[in-house]
Amino acid sequence: MTDSAGTEPVVQLAGISKEFAATGSSKAKPTLALSDITLDIRSGEFVSLIGPSGCGKSTLLRLIGDLTHPTSGSVQINGKPAGQGRLDRDYGMVFQSPALFDWRKVEENVRLPLEVFGFDRASQAKRSGEMLDLVGLTDFAGHYPYQLSGGMQQRVAIARALAFSPSLLLMDEPFGALDEMTRERMNSELLSIWARTGITVVFVTHSIPEAVFLSTRVAIMSARPGRITRVVDVNLPQPRGLTTRESSGYFSLITEVREALRAGEGDEAQIASAERTAAEGTVG
C-alpha cells in the first residue's frame, strides 16, 4: 500500500440520519441513532469509526453495507446507490463473530460466497486457495473451524469476505473478543492484507490504540445521536509494527484521538442542554 490513497471516493455519505421507530409503549418516542453524517472515504483508505458505546458506529457501518437504510441523506458506493453497490458485490463484511459453518471445512467456508454467486468449480478452487494463502492458512484448508484458534477463525472470515474481490471491506469490531496479544498480531496481519490487496477498509472499534495503529484516518463520533465531530489524519509511516507502537508519534496520536473524543462529549452536552432549554422555552 502506498502512503497516498486514491482521490476517487469509494464511500460517500451525505447528510445521513437514522431514526428507529418506537416500540412497546404507546408513549415511547422514536430513537434518533445518527444525525447529519457526512463523510467521503477514498479508494485505498483505511478509516476507523470510534466513539462511545451506543453512538451508532455499527449502525453507520450497516448503512454503508445496505443492511439498513437511512431515514434521510444518501449513501453512495463507487458512485452508485448503496443498494446497487450490494447487488454489484462491492462489499465484503466481517463481524465480531467469525460466523463460520462448523460442518464445512475451512476451504469450504471461504468458497461459500463463490458458490452462491455461481462461480464455476475451478474458479472457486483457485480463488479460495489464493485467499487462504493471503491470510496464511493454506495448511489448514482441510480443518474444521472448531480446530482453529479465535484469531485463525477471524482470518478465515476475512478470506471469505475477500473471496469475490470486493472493492470495500467493512469490519465491525472483528477483534473485540480476542486477547490483547492475539489482537495486536491480528492488527499487523490485517495491515499486511490491506497492503497486498489495496482494498478500502471501514473499521469499527472501541480501542483508541487499535484505531490509530490501523488507520489512515480516524472518524470520531459523539454519543447518541451519533455525529462525526472530527476526523484525525494518521500520518504514521508504513509498514507499521512494534516500532510504530513504541514511537512518540503513535502515542501523540492516541492522545489526540482521546482528547477529541472528550471534546466531542462536551460539544454534545452543550447541544443537549441548548435543546432542552429551547424545549422548555417553547412549553413555557
N, C-alpha and C positions, 0 to 999 in steps of 0.2 A: 504494500500500500504506500503510495506517495504521500508526502506531507500535505499536499493541496488537494482538496476534494473537488469534484466537478461542479460546475456552476448551474447545471440544469436541475431544478427541483424534482426530486422523486416524490416527496410528500409536500402537499400544500394544504394547510389548514387556514381557513379564513372565517373569522367571527364565529367560531364553534361554541355553542351552548348545548347542554344536555340536561333535560329535566325528566325525572322519573315520576310517573303518576302515583298519587297517594293510594295506599291500600289499607284495609282494615276499617278503622273508624270513619264515619262519615265526616267527622271534623278534621281528619288528617289532611295535611297540606302536601302538595307535590314537593319533591326534593330536587333542588337545583344542584346538580353534581358538578357541572362545568360551566364557566361563564366567559364568553368572549375570548376564546383561544385562537390566536393567530401565530402561525409558525411555518417556515419553509425549511425543509431538510434536503440538502443537495446530494447528488449522486456520490456514493463512496464515503459519506459521513458516518460517524458512529455517535449517535445522540442519545444521552441518557435522560430519562424523566425522573426527577426526585422531588419528594415533598412529604408532608406528614401523612400518617395513615388516614385513609378516607378522603384524600384530596382529589381523587378521580384519575390517578395515573393509569390504572388498569382500564378504566372506562375509556380514557383517551386512546389507549392502545387498541382497544376493541373497535372504536370508531374508525381508526386508521385501517384496521383489517376488515371493515364492513361486517363485523359480527353484531353490531347495533348501529343505530342511525342517529344523527344529531337532531335536536329539536329545532335548531336554527344554525345557519352557516353552511359551509361546504367543505368537503374532503375530496381532494384530487390526488390520484396516484399516477405518476408518469403522464400527467396532463389529461387524465381521464377521471370520470366519477369513480368513487371507491368501489361501487358495485361492479363496474366494468373491469376494474383492476383485479377484483376477485375472480371474475369469470376468465380473465386472461392469465390467471395463475401468476400474478405479480408478487404474491405474498408467500412467505413461509413463516410459520409461527411455532414458538417454543414456550411452554408454560412451566410453572414451578414444578409440577409433577411431570415426569417424562411421558406418562400416558402410553406406555408400550403394551403390546398384546402379549401376555405371558405365554400363550400357546404357539406363538410364532418365534422362530429363531431371529437372531439379530439381523442377519441379511434380509430376512423376510419382512421384518418391521421397516427397514429402510426402503424396501422395494414397494411397500404398500401403496403410497400415492401414485407411483408409476403404473401400478395395476389399475387403480381407479381411473386414471386419466387415459388408459388404453394404449400405453406403450407396448411394443412387441417384446417378447421374452428376451431376445438378445439385447435389446436396448436396456431393459430392466436390469439384467445381469451386469452389463458393462457399467451402467451409471451407479448402481448400488455398490459395486466394487470400488469405483472411484471415490465415492463418498466415505466408505469405510476406511480407505487409505488416507483420505483427507483428515479424518478425526483420529487416526492411529489405532483402529480397531480391526484391521484385516484379519488378525489371528483369532478374533472372537466371532467371526461371521456365523459359525455354526453353534454358538452358545445360545442359551435362553436368557431372557432379561434377569431372572432371579439369580443367575450365576454371576452377575456383574455387580460392581460397586455402584453407589449412587452417582458418582461422577462419571463413570463409564456409561451408565444408563442415559445420563443427560447428553453425552456425546452421540449416542445412538439417535436421540431425539433431534439433535442438531443436524446429523447426517440425513435423517428423514426429511426435515424441513427444507434442506438444500437440494434434495434429490431431483426436483423438477426445475432447477435453475431459476428460482425467483430473483427478481431484482431487489427485493426488500425482505429483510428478516426482522420479525417482531418478536421480542423476548420479554416475557412477563415474570420477572424475578426468578430466572431459571436456576440460580444457585443459592436461593434463600434457605433451602433445607440442608445444605451441606455444611460440614465442619469447616473451620476457618482455613486450615491448611489446604484442604481439597478445593475450597472456594478460590483461594489465591492461585492454585495450579490451573483451575478451570478458566480463570480470568486470562492467564497467559496463553492457554491453548485457544481460547476464543479469539484473542487478538491475532494469533497466528493464522487461524482460519479466515478471519476478516482480511488480513493482508494478502493471503493467497487467492481469495475469491474476488476481492474488490466490491463485495456486496454492501449495500446501505443497511445500517442496523439502527433500530429504535429499541431501547433497552430500559425497562422499568426496574428500579432498585430502591431500597431504603438505605443503602450503605453509601455514605459520602466518599470514603476511600475507594470503593469499587467504582463509583461513577467517575471519579477523577482519573483513576488508573486506566479505564477502558476508553474514555470518550474523546472525541474531538470537540464536542460541546456538551454542556450540561444545562438542561432546561429546568429551572426551579419553579415549583408550583406552590401556591398558597393553600391554606386549609380550605375546606369546602365553603362555598363553591370554588372549585379549582380554577385558578388563573395562573398564567405564566408571568411571574413577577420579574424574572431576569433570566438571561441566557449567558452563561460563563464560557468563554473560549478556553480550551485546554491545549496549550501550545507546548506540551512536553514532547521531546523528541521520540521518534520511533526507530527501531523497535523498543518496547518497554519491558522491563524485567525488574530484578531485585535492585539494581542500581537506581531505577526510577523510584521505587518505593522508599529509598533511603535519601533521596535528593531534597534539597531545600525547596526547589520549585514545586515538587509534589506536595509537601506539607503546606506551603504557602497557598496553593490552590484549594486544598482541603479546608483551610481556614476561610478562604474567600467564599466558598460554597456554603459553609456553615453559617457565616455571618449574613449571607444573602438570604438563607432560609429564615433566620431570626428576624431580619428586616422585613421579610415578606409577612411574617406573622404579625409584626407591628402594624404594617400597612393595612392588613385585613381587619385588625381590631379597630383601627380608625374608621375604616369603611363601614363596618358593622355598627359602630357607635353612631356614625352620621345617619345611617339608615334608620336606626331605632329612634333617633331624635326627630327625623323627618316624619316618621310614622306617628310619633306621639303628638307632634305639632298638628298633623292632619286630623287626628282624633279629637284634639282639643278644639 
